[in-house]
C-alpha cells in the first residue's frame, strides 16, 4: 500500500489530531512512497533503524520518535545521523506518542491492563489528556504476588516503594507517569503502576499510602506498537514485525 494511505489510516484510527502532544504524531521522516514492510519498535534508536534496514523495511513505526518539544531543531549529532541513515535506506519514520498510550484497544495502557488481568477497567483524564490514567481490579493478592505478576507480564522485575499489603484495586499509566501517583491515590487504589521512578516518588507513595511499582518505561510501552502492527497486518496486504531493542529503564 501507499505510505500516505497507511499514515492516513493510522491518524484516523488513533485520533492523533485530537491530542495535544510533545512531538508530532504521524509521518516524521518521509523517505519513499510505499509501505510494504513495516518494522515496529518502541523507540527510533539506531539499533531499531539498523534492524529495519536488515528486514528491508519501507517504514519504521515507533512510539518514541523525534522532534520533541524543547529540543534543538538542528539535524546534527545523534539525531542527524539517525535521520540520514533512514533517508539513505529509503525508510520512512512514523511515530505515535500519546495517541498510542490512550487508545482503548491498541494502546499501551490497554495492553498493560490485559497483561495484569485487570477487570472493571475505567479511564480518567490526567494532565489534560483524556483516557491517560486507567483503573481496574485484579485478583486479590499482596505486594510480592503483584510484583511477580508484573515481572511475568513484562519480563522485568519491578521496583516497589511505599507501604506493603494487600492489593486488589490498581491504577496504571505507562511510561514516565510517576507524578500521577497523587491522582491515582484519589481513586482509592491500593497500588499504582508506571514505568519510571523519581526520588520524590518514594516519599509520595509512603505519605499517600499507595504502593508504587516502577515497572520500566520501555517494558510498559511495548504493547502499543506491537498491537498496532498486528492490526495493520490484518487490515492490509503488508508485512509487519516487531524488533526489541532492550532498555532496562
N, C-alpha and C positions, 0 to 999 in steps of 0.2 A: 504494500500500500504506500501511498504518498506520505511523506513526513508531515505535510500540512494537515492531512486527514487525521493522522494519529494524534497530533497535538491538539487539534480542534476537539476531537472526541474526549481526550483526557481533560481538557479545560472544562468542558461541559459536565463530564462525569463527576469531577471533583469540585465543581463550582468555584474555580480558582479566582475568578474575577470578583467574587463577593467577599473575599477575606483580605484584610489589610495585613501585610506580611513584612518581614525584614529583608526580603530578597525577592527578585522577580520569579514568578511561577510560570511554568510552561517552557517554551523554547528559549534557551540561553545562548547556545552556540549553534549556528546553522552551517553545516558542512556538506550538505548533499540534499537530494530530493527524495530519496527512498527510505523506507522503514521496513526492511525485510527481516533483519535480525536485530533484536533489541536485548541488550545486556542490562540488567538491573543491579544496583548496588546501593548501599546506604549513603556513601559519600563519594564524590567525584575525585578521589585521590589518584595519584599517579599509578598506583597498583591497579585500581579499577580501570583506568584508561588502557593500561597495557593488557589487561585481561580482555577488554572489549576488542582490542586490536587482534589478539590471539584468536578470538572467536569470530573474527571477520564481521563484526557488528556494524550496522549503519547508525545505530542510536545507543547512547548510554543514558539510561533513565535512572535518576537518583532522588534521594530525599534531601541531601545536603549538596547543593550546587555551588554556584559562585555569585559574585556581585552583592555581597552582604552590605547592609546599611552601615555606613561609617568607615568602610574600608577604602583604601586608595583606588581610584579609577584607572590608574596606570596598569597596563598589561606587562608587568615586569616581574622578575624574580620567579617564585614558585608558580604563581597564577599564570604568568606569561608562558612559562614552559609547559604547563598543563594544556592551556588553550592552543598553543602552537602544535602540540602533539595531536590533539583532537583534529585540528584542521588538516594537518598533513596526512592523517589517516582517513580523512573523509568521514569522520564520526560526529554526528550532531549530539549536543548535550541538552537533555530535557530534565528539569527539576521541579519537584513539588514539595514544599516545606509544610507549612501549617495545613494546607488543604489535605495533605496525606496523613496528618495527625488526627483530624477531626471527622473524616468520612465514616459514616455509621456502619459500613460493611467492610470496606477495604483498608481503613485507616490503621495506624499504629495502635491507637488506644483500643479499637475494636479487636485487633489481633491479640493484644495482651490480655484483654478481658476473657477471650476464649481460651487462651493458654492457661489461665489460672482457674478456669471453670466457674467464672462469676455468673450469677443469676440475678434476676430482678434488676437489671442494669439500667441506670439513668445517666443522663448527661447534663452538665451545667456549664454556663459560660465562665471563663476565667481570663483575666487580663483583657477584657473586651472581646474575646474570641468565643463565639458560640461553640458548644459541644466539646470544649477542650478538657474539662475536668469530668472524670467518669466515676460512678459509684455503683457498687453491687455487693452481693453477698456470696461468700464462699462456704464450702463445707466447714463447720466449726473445727478449729484446730488451735494450736498455740504458736508461740514465736518460732520455735525450732521447726515445727511442722510446716508453717507457711514459708519459712526460709528455704526449706527443702523443696517445696513445690516450685518456688521461683527458680531455684538452681536447676531443677529438672526441665522447666519450661524454656529457660534461657541459656542453658549450658554455661552458667556463670554463677559463682557464689555471690549473693547479695551482701552488702554491708548493712547491718542493723544498728540503729541507735534509738534511744528513748526507753520507755518502760518495757517490761516483759509481761506477757499474759495471754489470755485467750483472744482469738481473732475470728471474727465472722463478717463484720461489716468493713469493707475495704474501699478506698478511693485510689485512683491512679491517674497519672498524666505522664506520658513517656518523655524521654529526653532530659532537658535541663530545667525541670519544673519544680525543683525542691522548695522554692519560695511560695508555692501554692499550698504548702502544708497548713497554714492558718485557715485557708478556705476549706480545706478538707476537714479540719477539726470542727468547723461549724456544721458540717454534715453529720456529725455524731459517729464518725467511723472509729474503728479500733486501730486501723493501720492505713498508711499512705505509701504508695509505691511510685517512684520516679526513677530517672536514670542516674542523676548526679547528686552530689552532696557538697555543701559548703560548711565552713567552720560553724557558722551560726545555726545550721540545721539541727545539730545535736542539742543545743540549748532550747530551740523551739520545740523539738519533739518531747523533751523532758518536761518542759513547763506547760505544754498543751495537753500532755498525757496521751499522745498518739504515737504509736510505733511507726518509725520511718525506715523504709528499705530502699537503699540506693542500689538498683539492680543493673546499672550500666546504661549510659546514653546510647551507645551503639547497639547493645543487646536488646534494649526495649524498642528500638526503632528499625528492626529488621523486617517486621511484619508487613508494613505498608507496601514497599516496593515489590516484595515477593507476591503479595496478593494482587497488586495492580498488574504485574507482569503476567501472572496466570490468567487473569481476567482478559487481558488483551489477546493472549494466545487463543482463548476460547471464542472470542468475538471476531477475530480477523485471521487471515491467512498469513501469519507471521510466526517466527520462532523467537521465543524469549527464554532467557536463562539468567539465574541469579548468581553473582560471584560474591564470595565472602572475603572481605579484606579485614581480618580480625582486628578489633580495637578493644583493649581491656577497659577503657573508660566508658 
